[in-house]
Amino acid sequence: MKKVRKKNRNRIKAKATRLTALLVSVLILSALGGVQFIGKVSAAGYTEYTGTLGDAEFAVRFPDNWNGMLVVQCRGWWPSLQTAVDVLSMFNDTVNELVNQGFVVAASNYGAAGFCIQKGIDSIYELTTYLVETYDVTGKIFLWGISMGGAVALLLGEKYPNIYSGVLDMYGVKDLKELYTFSGETGKTMYEVETGGTPTTHPKAYEDRSPTYHANITIPVITIHGTSDIVVPFNQSIMYQTAVANAGRSNLYRLYNVTGVGHLSPAIDAEVPLRFAELVAWAEIIPEGLTIGVMLLLSTVAAIVGISILRKRPKWKRR
């Protein structure tokens, strides 16, 4: 009995030590990384933290029953700078549903208003890195992109498959060049400010911000898009689907159309929990830490080694 009590005391002591170490690491990283904490709010089932990272404000909801996984939301276009809490609150019901399922959900306001794909990419990557290092995220990390944020999420997922395990895209911008051609003067001006010019004068800047030019995906991607969307036309997702197919990655992309609905539709919001569960299950097929690209590389190496060994064997042993 004494041995059991001693073991329990040791476990409690070890747990307290780990918690202290985590809190110390948070304080150190905050000091070194220029993180300023703004506040903390507790609610039924979760705790919400807000702070600033560089010039961007972030908000993150930690469920009481955290499953170890993280969802990072990439916001869409807003005419004026909003708080990070507003970013989460815009899709509050969906965010809460994910939190209730045990996922940490985080968002950034990018530190900038308007159309800012590159700023979004930089801010979301910085936020992801900070959360992983600070809160010891060991589970899978997913990106959830909305409208302009769809481009942010898709580009990050294609560039960092070693960090992200999947992308859920809601009617995201896929090809900025094509979007420019039919936009009005206001839209054209926004894109020119973001890229430094027109698709003719600055083609690479447009391609750098367009997922159709970065469709060699190696993680699962799901898109939900309304067929009557006039802000980001459904054809944008068709173009991306074609680009993914041309890259030989059709097995990693699923496009779900919602007939007759437009941008920011409740019908699409209702699809998110179902498609997100599908994405997580899909990503679970891939072993933790292994991307499709890595597995293909390992398979190729194994085949080369096998052929090499076979060639070195005497002819009579090959039969």
N, C-alpha and C positions, 0 to 999 in steps of 0.2 A: 504493500500500500504506500509506503514511504517513497519507494522508487517511482511509482506512478505519479505521486504528487510532485516529486522533483522534476520529472519529465514535463508535466504540465506547466510548472513554473518556468522551466527553460524555454518551452515553446512560446509562452506569453512574452518572456523577456526578448526572445529572438524577433518576434513579431513587432514589438515596440521599437526595437533597434532598427529594423528595416523601415518602419514608418518614419522614424526620426531622420534616418539617412535620406529618405525620399524628400522630406520637407526641407532638409538642408540643401539638397541638390536643386530643389525648386528655387530657393532663395539665391543660391550661387549663380544659377543660369539666368535668373531674372536680372541680377546685377550686371553680369557680364554681357548679356544679350540685349540690354537696353529695354527690357520688358517692364512696363508699369502696370500694376494691377489697379483696376478701377473699383471693382466691387465683387461681391459674392451674394447670391440670392438662393435661399433654399425653398424648395416647393415639394409637394407630395410626389415622392418617387425619384426626385433628382435634385442636384445642386447646379446652379448656373454661375459660371465665372465669366467676368468680362475684364478686358485689359487692352493694352496697346503693344504692338510689336513693330518696331520701327515707326513708320508714320501711319500704320494701319491699325484699326481697332478690331478686336476679335471677341467672339462670345462662344462659350462651349458649355454644353449641358452634360453632366456626368450622372448616369442613372445609379440608383442605389444597388442595382443588381447588374453591374457592368459585366458584359460577356468578353471583354478584352479587345473588342473590335471598334474601329473608328470610322465615322462617315464625315467627310469634309464637304460642306455645301459651297458651291461656286455661284455667286449671285449673278443676276442679270443686269441689264442697263437700268440706271436710275438717273433722272435729270439733276438731282442734287444729292449731296453726300448724306447718307443716313447712318444711324448707329448700327453696330454689329448685331445688337439685340433685335433691331427692326428687320435685319436680314433673316434671322431665324423666325421671327414672328410672322413674316409674310406667308410662310407655309407652316404655321404653328401646329395645326392638327397633325400634319404628316410628320413633322419633327418629333412631336410628343409620342406618336405611335412607334417611331423607331426607337426613341428613348425607352419607352415601356417594354420594348423587346430586348433591351439590354445594351443598345449601341450608344456610344458617346457620339454626339453630333456637334460639329463645330462650324463656324462661319467667320468670314472676314468682310469688312466693308471696303477692302483694297486700299483705303486711304485716299481714294479718288472717286469723283463722281463721273457720270457720263459713260461714253463708250471707251473702255480701257482694257482690252484683252491682255496686252503684255503686262500691265500693272497687276491684273488679276492673277496671271501665271506666277509672277514673282511673289506676290503676297500669299497665295495659297501654298506654294512650295515652302516658303519660310514658316508659315503657320504649322504645316504638317511636320516639318523637321523639329520645330519647337515642342509640339505636343508629344511626339515620339520620344524625344530625349528627356523631357521633363516628367512625363507621367508613365514612362516605361510601357508604352503600347507594344504589346507582343503579338496581338491578333492581327487579322487582315485589315487593310485600310481601303476604303472605297471613296470614290469621288461622285458627287451628285451635282450635275451642272444644269443650269436653267437659262435658256435663251442665250444671251451673250456668254454666260457662264458655261454653257454647253461646250463652246469652243475652248474655254479655259480648261475644263475637265478633260476633254478629248485629247488636247495637246499634251497635257501633263501625263495622262495615262499612257500615251504612245512614247513619251520621252523617258518616263521613270517607271517601267514595269517592275523594277526591283523594289519599289516603294508601294505602289498601288496595285491592288488585286482585281479591280473592276471599276467600270464607269457606268453610271445611270445618267443618261442624257435626256432632258426634256426640251424638245423643239429647239435644239441648239443651233447656233450659227455654224455652218460647215464650210462655206466658200465665200469669202469676203469680196472677191473679184466679181462673182456672179451677183451678189447682193447689191453691189454698187451700181450695176447696170440699170436696175429698175427702181432704185431709190429716188426719192425726191431730193430737192436741194439741201434740206436739213440733214437727211441721212448721209448724203455725199460729203457734206461738210464735216460731220462727225468722223467718218472713215478717213478723210484726208488729214484731220488733226491727229488721229491715232497712228497713221502710217507715214505721214510727212508728204503725202501727195496723192496722185491718182493711180489706178492700176497700171496705167501706161507709163507714168514717170517713176513709180516705185513698185514694180511688180513683186520683188522679193519680200518687201514689207507686208504685202497682202498675202503672199503665200506662207510666210512665217506665222501668220495669224489664222490660217485656214486649215482645218483638219483634213480636208480632201487632199492636201499636199503632204499629209503626214498620216497616211492610212495604214501603215505597216504595223498594225497593232499586234501585241502578243499577250494581251489580257482580255477577258470577256467584256463586251460593250453592248449595252441595251439602249435603244432610242425609243421614246414615245413621242409621237408627233401628230397633231391634228391635220386632217387633209384640207381644211378650209382656212388655214393659217395665212394671213396676209402680211404679218410682220416679219416672220421668218418662214417663207413658203415651204410647203412639204417637199418640194423638189430639191431643197437643200439636203435633206436626208437621203433622197434617192441618189443624188450625186455622190454623197459620202459612201453609200452602200456600194455603188459601182467602183469607187476608188479602192475600197477594202477588197472587193472581189479581184480587181486588177493586181492587187498586192498579194493575192493568194491567201487571204485571211478571212474568207467568208464564214468559216466555221467558228469564228470568234465574234460575229456580229449578228444581232437580232434587231429588226426594225418592226415596231408595232404602231400601226396607224389607228387613229381614233377618227372615224368617219364623221364629217360634217361639223367639226369643232375648230375653233381658232386658237389664238394665243392666250395664255393664262386661263385655260379652261378648267373648271371644277371636274369635268369628266376625265381630264388627263391627271389631275391631282389624285383622283380616286384610284388610278392605275398604279401609282407609285409604290405603295406597300407590297402589292402583289409582284410587281416586276423587280422590286428590290430583293424580295425573298428569293425570286428566281435567280437573280444575279449572284447572291451569296452562295446559293446551292451550286451554281455553275462554277464559281471560283473555288469551291471546296474540292472539286475534281482535281485541281492542280495542287500538288504537294506544297506545303508552306515553304516559301523561299525559292521555289522553282518556277520560272516562267516558261511559257511555251518555247521561247527562243532558246533558253538554256537547255531544255529537254531535247530539242532538235539538235543542238550542238553536241550534247552528250551522246545522242544516238549516232551522229555522224562520226564522232571520235571512236565509238565502240565498233562501228562497221569498218573503219579504216584499220584499227588494231586487229580486228578479226581477220581481215583480208591479208594483212601483213604476216600474221602468224601462220595462216594457211599456206602462204607462198613459201615460207621457210621450212615447212614440213617436207620430208621425202615424198616423192611421188607415190610410192607404194602405200604410204599411210593416209593419203587423201581419199582413197577409195572407200 
